[in-house]
Structures are given as structure tokens and as C-alpha cells.
Amino acid sequence: MKAIIYQVDAFADRAFEGNPAAIVPLEAWLDDALMQAIAAENNLAETAFFVKEGGAFGLRWFTPAVEVPLCGHATLASAHVIFKHLGHAAADIQFETKSGRLTVKREGDLLAMDFPADVAKPCPMPEGLAEAIGAKPVLTLKGTKLMALFDRPADVAALDPDMARLKKLLVGLGGLGLICTAAGDAGSGFDFVSRFFAPAHGIDEDPVTGSAHCMSVPYWAKKLGKADLLARQISKRGGTLWCTQAGERVIMRGRCVDYLKGEIEV
């Protein structure tokens, strides 16, 4: 079997920024074990596979270890491939996923994703969290992920988690990912910053995480009293997201940059 594969940097203005994703367009779904093996071989945070299904596209996402129910950056990268390389002429793309229907639209030179909001609620700080990440958050919240709030961006930037310890803790919480976030510094232009850790899913630190912003955007929109937010994920690669809180939905916008096009043979 042969298939075309693209590697795209999502939420990036240039190569080597943002979050790389492998994108594999298919005529029909492959066996789950084969898709998981391809994702493991790619060894990127996410490999996305999509199949044209009527007027929409079926879309699935795999880390090197597991299939996940939602992935933002690989959705953005998939839309980029469909628009740019497959010649999709419509203004939007409909994806059918395990998280329901997701829409990606062109907005100038940005691609805008419409995702479900993930509203977090305050929760007791899990025992051992401060020791695992090397700092004590001022507040912890829980939705489909765990979120730790800090006073300053510098506190988030300085985190150096003990990944083995953090993985054990997050596995014990059902395999949650961890968002660490703070309001942006005055004059930075950013409303908030974040980092995202998912060692329970085979990803120690994700460079830029769309799905994490489904939780952080509703929190910061309420906290800051504004619907439109400029977010920066301050991983080593870094990435920028233009976000809007829209009721029960979150709109996330970003750019994509091509890195490679190749062929899988298995």
C-alpha cells in the first residue's frame, strides 16, 4: 500500500515554528492498527488521516501511542492540505470526527477552526502536582484536561516537570493532559500564555495545542471580560492563536507552513 504524506507546521508563520503534524489523505480507512503503526513511525505529536465522505471529510488523529478524540493543530494542518494541495474550492471544510462535526474556514491568510468549548471548573489541586511540575499553581481547574493557573508568564516558562512523576500522576487521573497558563505580561500583546504536557498520551510537551485552548479560552474570556483573545503557547517552538469565545464554541485561527511531501509504502 502506498499513500501520500504531508508534514505541516501548524500555528506557524515559518518552518520550524508551531506544531508539526503528519497528514495522510486516504481513499478509504486503513486498519486501526496500521494507522497507529504509521503514527508511531512518524513519531510526531499527531498524525491525522482523512477520507472524503460525501460533502464532508472523516478525520481521525493518532499520537505515537494512542488515538485521541480531538486535536486542533492536526485539524488545522489537514484543512491546509485540503485547501492548498487538494484544490478544495469551497470557503469551508466540514470534518466528521469523534468530537462531532468541526468546521474550518478561510479568513484571509488565516484558517479558522470552530471547536466545542470545554468549560473547566475549579478543583482541588491533585496530590503531588506541585512536586511533579516543580511549582505550586495558584488555582487548578478540571474539564477534559487539567489546568493549572500561575501568576506570571515567567512562572509558566520556568516549569521543568519531572516527566516520569507527572505521567504517573496524570495516568492516575484517567490520562488527562495538563495545561499550565498565565495572563500575558502588560505590553506583550498577548492576553494569555500557556504550555501543555501530555506524557500519558506519549507527548511530554506539545508545541502548540488547539484542543487545550478549547478550555483555556473560555476561562480567560470570562476572567478578562473579552471575547477576542490573542494567545501564545510558549513551548520551545512556540505558536500564536487568534481566538474568539463564541457561546458554546471556541474559534481558533492560525497559519500553516509546508515542510515536506512524501510517500508511505507499507
C-alpha positions as CSV (number, residue, x, y, z in Angstrom):
1,M,0.0,0.0,0.0
2,K,1.2,3.5,-0.9
3,A,-0.1,6.8,0.4
4,I,1.0,10.4,0.1
5,I,2.0,12.0,3.4
6,Y,2.5,15.7,4.1
7,Q,4.2,17.2,7.1
8,V,2.9,20.7,8.0
9,D,3.8,23.1,10.8
10,A,0.5,24.4,12.2
11,F,0.0,27.7,14.1
12,A,3.3,28.8,12.5
13,D,4.4,31.7,10.4
14,R,7.6,29.9,9.2
15,A,9.0,26.5,9.1
16,F,10.3,25.0,12.4
17,E,7.7,27.0,14.4
18,G,4.3,25.9,15.6
19,N,3.3,22.2,15.9
20,P,4.3,19.7,13.2
21,A,1.7,17.2,12.1
22,A,1.7,14.4,9.6
23,I,-1.3,14.4,7.3
24,V,-2.3,11.3,5.3
25,P,-5.2,11.6,2.8
26,L,-6.8,8.2,2.1
27,E,-9.3,6.8,-0.3
28,A,-10.7,4.5,2.4
29,W,-9.9,3.9,6.0
30,L,-7.0,1.6,6.9
31,D,-7.0,-0.9,9.7
32,D,-6.7,0.9,13.0
33,A,-3.5,-1.0,13.9
34,L,-1.9,0.1,10.7
35,M,-2.8,3.8,11.2
36,Q,-1.4,3.6,14.8
37,A,1.8,2.0,13.5
38,I,2.2,4.8,10.9
39,A,1.7,7.4,13.6
40,A,4.3,5.6,15.8
41,E,6.8,5.5,12.9
42,N,6.2,9.2,12.2
43,N,6.9,10.0,15.9
44,L,5.2,13.4,15.8
45,A,2.7,14.6,18.3
46,E,-0.1,13.8,15.9
47,T,-0.7,12.0,12.6
48,A,-4.1,12.8,11.0
49,F,-5.8,10.6,8.5
50,F,-8.9,11.8,6.5
51,V,-11.3,10.2,4.0
52,K,-13.7,12.1,1.7
53,E,-17.2,11.1,2.8
54,G,-19.9,12.8,0.7
55,G,-19.7,16.6,1.2
56,A,-17.5,16.2,4.3
57,F,-14.3,14.5,5.4
58,G,-13.9,11.9,8.0
59,L,-11.0,12.8,10.2
60,R,-9.0,10.8,12.9
61,W,-6.0,11.7,14.9
62,F,-3.2,9.4,16.4
63,T,-0.3,10.2,18.7
64,P,2.6,7.8,18.6
65,A,0.8,5.8,21.3
66,V,-3.0,6.2,21.1
67,E,-5.9,7.5,19.0
68,V,-7.3,10.8,20.5
69,P,-10.8,12.2,20.3
70,L,-9.8,15.8,19.4
71,C,-6.7,17.5,18.0
72,G,-6.6,21.1,17.0
73,H,-3.2,21.6,15.2
74,A,-3.6,18.4,13.1
75,T,-7.1,19.6,12.1
76,L,-5.7,23.0,11.0
77,A,-3.0,21.2,9.1
78,S,-5.5,18.8,7.4
79,A,-7.6,21.8,6.3
80,H,-4.4,23.4,4.9
81,V,-3.7,20.2,2.8
82,I,-7.2,20.0,1.6
83,F,-7.3,23.7,0.6
84,K,-3.8,24.1,-0.8
85,H,-2.9,20.7,-2.2
86,L,-6.2,19.0,-3.0
87,G,-7.8,22.2,-4.5
88,H,-10.9,22.4,-2.3
89,A,-12.7,25.3,-3.8
90,A,-15.4,26.0,-1.1
91,A,-14.8,28.6,1.6
92,D,-15.1,26.0,4.4
93,I,-14.4,22.3,5.2
94,Q,-16.6,20.1,7.3
95,F,-14.9,17.3,9.3
96,E,-16.8,14.4,10.9
97,T,-14.9,13.3,14.0
98,K,-15.2,11.6,17.3
99,S,-15.9,15.1,18.8
100,G,-18.7,15.8,16.3
101,R,-18.7,18.0,13.3
102,L,-15.8,20.5,13.1
103,T,-15.6,23.4,10.6
104,V,-12.5,25.1,9.2
105,K,-12.9,28.3,7.2
106,R,-10.6,30.6,5.3
107,E,-10.4,34.1,6.9
108,G,-7.8,36.0,4.8
109,D,-4.5,34.3,5.3
110,L,-5.7,32.6,8.4
111,L,-7.6,29.3,8.8
112,A,-10.3,29.4,11.5
113,M,-11.4,26.3,13.4
114,D,-14.8,26.1,15.1
115,F,-14.5,23.7,18.1
116,P,-16.7,22.9,21.1
117,A,-15.9,24.9,24.2
118,D,-14.6,22.9,27.2
119,V,-15.6,24.8,30.4
120,A,-13.4,23.9,33.3
121,K,-14.4,24.1,37.0
122,P,-12.2,24.7,39.9
123,C,-11.0,21.5,41.6
124,P,-8.7,20.6,44.5
125,M,-5.0,20.5,43.4
126,P,-4.1,16.9,42.8
127,E,-1.7,15.5,45.4
128,G,1.8,15.6,44.1
129,L,1.2,18.0,41.2
130,A,3.4,20.8,42.6
131,E,6.2,18.3,43.1
132,A,5.8,16.9,39.6
133,I,6.0,20.2,37.8
134,G,8.3,22.0,40.3
135,A,6.0,24.8,41.2
136,K,2.7,25.4,43.0
137,P,-0.2,26.8,40.9
138,V,-2.5,29.4,42.4
139,L,-5.5,27.5,41.1
140,T,-6.4,24.2,39.4
141,L,-9.4,23.5,37.3
142,K,-10.7,20.4,35.5
143,G,-12.6,19.8,32.3
144,T,-11.5,17.2,29.8
145,K,-8.0,18.3,30.8
146,L,-6.4,19.6,34.0
147,M,-5.5,23.3,34.0
148,A,-3.0,24.9,36.4
149,L,-3.1,28.7,36.8
150,F,0.1,30.7,37.6
151,D,0.7,34.4,38.4
152,R,3.1,35.3,35.6
153,P,4.2,34.0,32.2
154,A,7.7,33.7,33.6
155,D,6.4,31.1,36.1
156,V,5.0,29.0,33.2
157,A,8.1,29.4,31.1
158,A,10.3,28.2,34.0
159,L,8.4,24.9,34.6
160,D,10.7,21.9,34.2
161,P,8.4,18.9,35.0
162,D,9.7,15.5,36.2
163,M,8.0,13.7,33.3
164,A,8.0,10.2,34.9
165,R,6.4,11.6,38.0
166,L,3.9,13.7,36.0
167,K,3.0,10.8,33.8
168,K,2.2,8.6,36.8
169,L,0.0,11.4,38.3
170,L,-1.9,12.1,35.1
171,V,-2.4,8.4,34.3
172,G,-3.8,8.1,37.8
173,L,-6.3,10.9,36.9
174,G,-7.5,8.9,33.9
175,G,-4.9,10.0,31.3
176,L,-5.5,13.8,31.5
177,G,-3.3,16.3,29.8
178,L,-2.1,19.3,31.8
179,I,-2.5,23.0,30.7
180,C,-0.2,25.5,32.5
181,T,-1.3,29.0,31.9
182,A,-1.0,32.7,33.0
183,A,-2.2,36.1,31.9
184,G,0.1,37.8,29.4
185,D,2.5,40.4,30.5
186,A,1.4,44.0,30.1
187,G,2.7,45.3,26.7
188,S,3.3,41.8,25.3
189,G,0.3,41.9,23.1
190,F,-0.8,38.5,24.3
191,D,-3.9,38.1,26.5
192,F,-2.6,34.8,27.9
193,V,0.2,32.2,27.5
194,S,0.3,28.5,28.1
195,R,2.2,25.3,27.9
196,F,0.7,21.8,27.5
197,F,2.0,18.5,28.8
198,A,0.6,15.1,27.9
199,P,3.0,12.3,28.9
200,A,0.1,9.9,29.5
201,H,-0.5,10.1,25.7
202,G,3.1,9.7,24.7
203,I,3.8,13.5,24.4
204,D,5.9,15.1,27.1
205,E,5.3,18.7,25.9
206,D,3.1,19.5,22.9
207,P,4.5,22.6,20.9
208,V,1.0,24.1,20.2
209,T,-2.3,22.6,21.3
210,G,-5.6,23.6,19.7
211,S,-7.7,21.3,21.9
212,A,-6.2,22.8,25.1
213,H,-7.4,26.3,24.0
214,C,-11.0,24.9,24.0
215,M,-10.6,25.0,27.8
216,S,-8.2,28.0,28.3
217,V,-10.1,30.4,26.0
218,P,-13.4,30.1,27.9
219,Y,-11.6,30.6,31.2
220,W,-9.6,33.7,30.1
221,A,-12.5,35.2,28.2
222,K,-14.6,35.2,31.4
223,K,-11.6,36.3,33.5
224,L,-10.6,39.1,31.3
225,G,-14.1,40.1,30.2
226,K,-13.4,39.9,26.5
227,A,-14.4,37.5,23.7
228,D,-11.4,38.0,21.3
229,L,-8.1,36.8,22.7
230,L,-4.6,36.6,21.4
231,A,-2.8,33.5,22.8
232,R,0.7,32.4,22.7
233,Q,1.9,28.8,23.5
234,I,5.4,29.3,24.9
235,S,6.9,26.0,24.1
236,K,10.4,25.8,22.6
237,R,8.9,26.1,19.1
238,G,6.1,28.4,20.1
239,G,2.9,29.3,18.3
240,T,0.2,32.0,18.1
241,L,-3.5,31.6,18.1
242,W,-6.2,34.3,17.4
243,C,-9.1,33.1,19.4
244,T,-12.8,34.0,20.0
245,Q,-15.2,32.8,22.7
246,A,-18.5,32.3,20.9
247,G,-21.0,30.9,23.3
248,E,-20.6,27.1,23.5
249,R,-17.9,27.2,20.7
250,V,-14.3,28.4,20.5
251,I,-12.9,29.8,17.3
252,M,-9.2,29.3,16.9
253,R,-7.2,30.9,14.0
254,G,-3.7,30.2,12.8
255,R,-1.4,29.8,9.8
256,C,0.3,26.7,8.4
257,V,3.6,26.2,6.6
258,D,4.5,23.2,4.5
259,Y,7.6,21.2,5.5
260,L,7.6,18.1,3.3
261,K,5.6,15.9,1.0
262,G,6.5,12.2,0.6
263,E,5.1,8.7,0.1
264,I,4.4,6.0,2.6
265,E,4.9,2.4,1.4
266,V,3.8,-0.4,3.8
